[in-house]
Amino acid sequence: QGANGIFYAPHFSAHHNALLGGNRVAQNAIELMELNESSYYVGNYLGEVQPQTAAMPNGAYRLALQNYIDIDLERDTANPLMDYVIFIFGDFQRDDHREFWVERWRSVRDLPPDLSVTYDGVTYAWVYAGAVPPRAAPIIINRDGIGFVVLAWVWFVALIAGSVVLIRKQQLAAVR
């Protein structure tokens, strides 16, 4: 069953797999998905600050974000009238939609974002103030998964050991 699932959703066996090192390792080998990893937190933040306008280049993420907040998100981050600008890791990794974000990113990347969301060592989303004043102190959400890597390996070893014990018991029972 597990092998069958890899064919349909290879990302689950790669960057969601703590046995293989999780996101921090996978980002160097495959494209990471970023729809639900941070959209909940970004949506909640935008819901709190209630912007009139916001921009982000990633179309699929815009759709996911609209599950959490009712706002029209523009695509072009270069518009200086946007209250907030949202950058997504997947656009950087895929070099997607450069015309919508690269110049604005260069102008803000060294500044602290109003919000950043990190999972397992990979920052998935950055929210920067545009036409509104930035927050005095940024909100940093860090959902670190290094404990999952350790737990996954302990679980894996326990399953293998338990399987070996059960197989050995069946072999001994068959001999008697």
Secondary structure, 3 states (H helix, E strand, C coil): CHHHHHHHCHHHHHCCCHHHCCHHHHCCCCCCCCHHHHHHHHHHHHHHHCCCCEECCCHHHHHHHCCCCCCCEECCCCCCCCCEEEEEHHHHHHCCCHHHHHHHHHHHCCCCCCEEEEECCEEEEEEEECCCCCCCCCEEEEECCHHHHHHHHHHHHHHHHHHHHHHHHHHHHHHC
